[in-house]
Amino acid sequence: MSQELQKLSLFYDGACPLCQAEITFLSRRNNAGLLDFVDINSQFYDSHATGVSCDQALASMYGQYANGELINGVSVFSEAYRRADLPFLAWVFSQKALQPLLQLGYGFFARNRHAISKIFGPGALWLVNRTNNRK
């Protein structure tokens, strides 16, 4: 798998508990080392280098391939899941017929992620961390 896929850097909102849970989950599955994770709120995020402002990165999930190409929105999840060896999720998020619904759902989540995270974030983080501690 790793020979055919470029490394992908994911730019995420580290202030969002659900985003943190997703990144923790993906980082545990990053066995091939094909994913990097950059918190857009950290000193390591350089909006000039990526060409994506913090406001843009807060409005939509962005990823950047090793060759510099940017992707955003639902396609980032499909590519991240491929690299994390989650073929079913990668397949679901890559289905053309589902794209309008997935984009709509993700757009709603992106706009409301902090309110949604207040409700579901602590439980998601607990679950991911609990699962991690079992290994």
Disulfide bonds with the S-S distance in Angstrom:
none
